[in-house]
Every structure is written in C-alpha cells, then in structure tokens.
C-alpha cells in the first residue's frame, strides 16, 4: 500500500481577482441629486431672506403653516378663507402692507401692483413723448458735420422731474466765453436745436446753471452769481428762438456744488440743464 494513502487531501483555492472599481449601482446619483436639491433650497432661502421684508416673510411662513384653513388672518390664496394675494396693492398676508413702483414699501422691497394705475399710465405716456423728443434731437446730427459736432455737447436723460437736456463745455470748446456769461456760437446753435424740439410740446421748462470751481479761494467767490447769469442767458436764447415766456417755471444757479467729474475745475463742469418738466410740476 502506498504510504500516502492516509495523507490529507490537497485543496487548491482559486481566487477571482476583479480589476478596476466595477459597477457600484446608482445610489451615488440619488445622493448627489439630494445634495444639489438641498443646496438649491438653501440658496433660495438666502435670497428670500434678503429680498423680502419682515412682514412678507411672516406672510410666506403663514402660507405654509398647516393652520391656514382655520386661521382667519392667514392668506396667500385668492378669496378663499378671506386670504389675499401677496401682490395686492393694499394688503399682504397677515397684516402686511402692499406696495408698487409708485407707492413702495418702507423697506423698498415689494413692487407688486394690481389693476391699472392712472398716474403710472400718465407717466408711461410722458416717457414715450420724451423718448420721441430725444430721438428728434439726436436726428439733427445727420444734417451736417457741424451739427454732429454740436451734439457732442449734449446729454439727455429722463428723470422723475422730466426730460433733462444737458449742454456742457469740453476741453478747448466751451459754451461761454471764458469765465463770463457771454454765450459762444456753439451755445447759440444748441439753443436753436433745443427750442425747435421743445416747440412740439407744451411742457413747462426749467433752466439750471452749473459752473466749475475756481482755482483759488476768493473772498467774493463769483460762482453763484455766474451760474445764475448763465442760466438767465440760456433762458433768453430760448425765448429768442420762439419759446413762450409763460412756459418758464424757474431759472436757478447751482454754482459749483454739483460737479460731474472728480476734478471740480474741469471744463466739463461748466454746463446748463434745460428740463422739460412733467405736467403738474
């Protein structure tokens, strides 16, 4: 008999080696989606905290409260249980105060508006007229190179007060002779253009004068009187071009108190503002 008959059998184990990460399933995708959703909710919460008032936040919290169906002052709906829309002009949910562009809230956050506001419609109509006047004024630039150069001394903007036409000096080309109130030919040409455009409407007019600061501090600083005289000269030029005297509401001088450049002595600060006022001002 073989001596190895009673020997223990030899067992060979073969391990299956898997290279690479393999497939782990889609659980990580679900976790990542939850993370992204949570981050989006967090940023929305931060935005709401910054963009709403305290009263609005109370209204939003009350809207998601489970006691809405039985709470008499809760809201957010439209008529059900006495609730009101958060965009209503008069009331926000839970004792809030509504607001619109014309009647903003104290925190200057809400801008909701329901219904047609006659005053807002009138303002929008006036803005359309002012935009038309601005386009008409800029249209003179295509007539000649002289007009094109002259319009480089005009800026326009629409404000709550009306259409502001700013006429200003530039380095080397001024609208007045030196530090006097004698208008240059450039200003006379610009006055002709402005008067022609202003004749197409009947809005009242205001003229404001601004001057640059003097290089020296003088005991008798002439900037106040000079800005007033220059504004008066502009009024006279407009009236010479046919603008009715009855349309003039005010002629004021602001001296050098409202510079438009960091250098208060720059020629750009020598300017006039002709304002076509809104009706009722």
C-alpha positions in Angstrom: 0.0 0.0 0.0 1.2 3.4 -0.8 2.4 5.3 2.3 0.5 8.4 1.1 -2.9 6.7 1.3 -3.7 8.2 4.7 -2.4 11.7 3.9 -4.7 14.7 4.0 -6.1 15.7 0.5 -4.6 18.8 -1.0 -7.3 21.5 -1.6 -6.5 24.2 -4.1 -8.5 27.5 -3.8 -8.6 29.8 -6.8 -9.4 33.5 -6.1 -11.1 35.5 -8.8 -9.3 38.8 -9.0 -11.5 41.7 -10.2 -9.6 44.6 -11.6 -11.0 48.1 -11.6 -13.7 49.6 -9.5 -16.5 47.7 -11.1 -20.2 48.8 -11.0 -21.4 50.2 -7.7 -25.0 50.9 -8.7 -26.8 54.2 -8.9 -27.1 55.1 -5.2 -24.5 57.8 -5.5 -26.6 59.5 -8.1 -29.5 59.7 -5.8 -27.3 61.1 -3.0 -25.8 63.7 -5.4 -29.3 64.8 -6.5 -30.4 65.2 -2.9 -27.3 67.3 -2.2 -27.9 69.5 -5.2 -31.6 69.9 -4.3 -30.6 70.8 -0.8 -28.1 73.4 -2.0 -30.7 75.0 -4.3 -33.2 75.2 -1.5 -30.5 76.8 0.7 -29.7 79.5 -1.8 -33.4 80.2 -2.5 -33.8 80.6 1.3 -30.9 83.1 1.4 -32.3 85.0 -1.5 -35.8 85.2 0.1 -34.3 86.4 3.4 -32.6 89.3 1.5 -35.3 90.2 -1.0 -38.4 90.3 1.3 -39.5 92.4 4.2 -40.2 91.1 7.7 -43.9 91.3 7.1 -43.6 89.4 3.8 -41.6 86.7 5.5 -44.3 86.3 8.1 -46.9 86.1 5.3 -44.8 83.4 3.5 -44.3 81.4 6.6 -48.0 81.6 7.4 -48.9 80.5 3.9 -47.0 77.2 4.5 -48.4 76.8 8.0 -50.8 73.8 8.4 -53.2 76.1 10.2 -54.1 78.1 7.1 -57.6 76.5 6.6 -58.7 77.6 10.1 -56.7 80.8 10.6 -58.8 83.8 9.8 -55.9 86.2 9.2 -53.9 83.8 7.1 -53.7 84.2 3.4 -51.8 83.8 0.1 -54.8 82.5 -1.7 -57.3 84.5 -3.8 -60.5 84.9 -1.9 -60.6 81.6 0.0 -60.9 82.0 3.8 -60.6 85.7 3.3 -57.0 85.5 2.1 -55.4 88.0 -0.3 -52.7 87.8 -2.9 -49.2 88.8 -1.9 -49.1 91.1 -4.9 -52.2 93.1 -3.9 -51.8 96.8 -3.6 -53.4 97.3 -0.3 -52.7 94.2 1.8 -50.1 91.5 2.1 -50.8 88.3 4.1 -51.1 88.7 7.8 -51.2 92.5 8.3 -48.6 93.3 5.7 -48.6 96.5 3.6 -48.6 96.3 -0.2 -46.5 98.4 -2.5 -46.0 99.3 -6.1 -43.4 101.2 -8.0 -45.3 104.4 -7.3 -46.0 103.6 -3.6 -43.0 101.5 -2.4 -42.9 99.9 1.0 -40.8 101.4 3.7 -38.1 98.8 3.1 -38.2 99.5 -0.6 -38.5 95.8 -1.5 -42.1 95.0 -2.6 -43.1 96.0 -6.1 -46.4 94.3 -6.6 -49.3 96.1 -8.3 -52.8 95.0 -9.2 -55.0 96.9 -11.6 -54.4 99.9 -13.7 -52.9 103.0 -12.1 -53.9 106.2 -13.9 -50.8 108.0 -12.7 -48.5 105.2 -13.8 -50.2 105.2 -17.3 -49.7 109.0 -17.5 -46.0 108.7 -16.6 -45.5 106.0 -19.2 -47.2 108.2 -21.8 -44.9 111.1 -20.9 -41.9 108.9 -21.1 -42.8 107.9 -24.7 -43.1 111.6 -25.6 -39.7 112.3 -24.0 -38.1 109.4 -25.9 -39.6 110.8 -29.1 -38.1 114.2 -28.4 -34.8 112.7 -27.6 -34.8 110.9 -30.9 -35.8 114.0 -32.7 -33.0 116.0 -31.1 -30.4 113.3 -32.0 -31.7 113.3 -35.5 -30.3 116.7 -36.2 -26.8 115.2 -36.1 -27.2 113.8 -39.6 -27.8 117.1 -41.2 -24.2 118.3 -41.3 -20.8 117.7 -39.7 -21.3 121.0 -37.7 -24.5 119.7 -36.2 -22.8 116.3 -35.5 -20.0 118.1 -33.6 -22.5 120.3 -31.7 -24.5 117.3 -30.5 -21.3 116.0 -28.8 -22.0 118.7 -26.2 -25.5 117.4 -25.3 -26.6 114.6 -23.0 -30.2 113.7 -22.3 -31.8 111.6 -19.6 -35.4 111.0 -18.4 -35.9 111.5 -14.7 -38.9 111.8 -12.3 -38.7 115.5 -12.9 -38.9 115.3 -16.7 -36.6 115.2 -19.8 -33.2 116.7 -18.8 -31.2 118.2 -21.7 -27.7 118.9 -20.5 -25.5 121.2 -22.5 -21.8 121.3 -21.4 -18.4 122.5 -22.3 -15.5 120.3 -23.4 -11.8 120.9 -23.3 -11.0 123.5 -25.9 -14.6 124.0 -26.9 -16.8 125.9 -24.4 -20.3 127.2 -24.3 -19.4 130.5 -22.8 -16.5 132.9 -23.4 -14.0 132.3 -20.6 -15.4 132.9 -17.1 -18.2 135.2 -18.4 -21.9 134.8 -19.2 -21.3 135.6 -22.9 -22.6 132.6 -25.0 -20.5 131.3 -27.8 -21.8 130.5 -31.2 -21.9 126.8 -30.2 -24.4 127.6 -27.4 -26.5 129.7 -29.8 -26.7 126.8 -32.2 -27.6 124.4 -29.5 -30.3 126.7 -28.2 -31.8 126.8 -31.7 -32.0 123.0 -31.7 -33.4 122.7 -28.3 -36.0 125.3 -28.9 -37.1 123.7 -32.1 -37.6 120.4 -30.3 -39.3 121.9 -27.3 -41.9 123.7 -29.5 -43.6 120.4 -30.3 -44.8 120.0 -26.7 -46.3 122.3 -24.1 -44.4 121.2 -21.0 -43.2 123.8 -18.6 -39.4 124.4 -18.7 -36.7 124.9 -16.1 -33.2 126.1 -16.6 -30.3 125.4 -14.2 -26.8 126.7 -14.4 -23.6 125.0 -13.1 -20.0 126.2 -13.2 -16.6 124.7 -12.5 -14.8 125.6 -9.3 -12.3 128.5 -9.3 -8.6 127.5 -8.8 -8.3 130.0 -5.9 -10.4 130.5 -2.8 -11.6 134.1 -3.2 -13.3 136.2 -0.6 -16.0 137.1 -3.1 -16.5 133.8 -5.0 -18.3 134.6 -8.3 -19.6 131.0 -8.9 -23.1 131.7 -7.5 -23.7 134.8 -9.5 -22.1 133.4 -12.6 -24.2 130.2 -12.6 -27.3 132.3 -12.2 -26.4 134.7 -15.0 -25.6 131.9 -17.4 -28.9 130.2 -16.7 -30.6 133.5 -17.5 -28.7 133.8 -20.7 -29.9 130.4 -21.7 -33.5 131.4 -20.9 -33.1 134.5 -23.1 -31.7 132.4 -26.0 -34.6 130.0 -25.9 -37.1 132.8 -25.8 -35.3 134.4 -28.8 -35.9 131.2 -30.7 -39.7 131.4 -30.0 -40.2 129.6 -26.7 -43.1 131.2 -24.8 -42.1 133.1 -21.7 -45.1 131.6 -19.9 -43.5 128.1 -20.1 -40.6 129.1 -17.9 -41.1 127.8 -14.3 -37.7 128.6 -12.8 -34.2 129.7 -13.6 -31.6 128.7 -10.9 -27.9 128.7 -10.4 -26.2 125.9 -8.5 -22.7 127.4 -8.5 -20.0 124.6 -8.3 -21.9 122.5 -5.8 -22.8 119.6 -8.2 -19.7 118.7 -10.2 -20.0 115.8 -12.7 -16.3 114.9 -12.6 -13.8 114.2 -9.8 -11.8 117.3 -11.0 -14.0 120.2 -9.9 -12.1 122.6 -12.0 -12.6 120.7 -15.3 -14.4 122.5 -18.1 -16.9 119.6 -18.2 -18.5 121.1 -15.0 -19.5 124.2 -17.0 -22.9 123.2 -18.1 -26.6 124.1 -18.3 -29.6 121.8 -17.8 -32.8 122.5 -19.7 -35.6 120.4 -18.1 -38.9 119.8 -19.9 -40.9 119.3 -16.7 -43.7 116.7 -16.4 -47.2 118.1 -16.4 -48.4 119.2 -13.0 -44.9 120.1 -11.7 
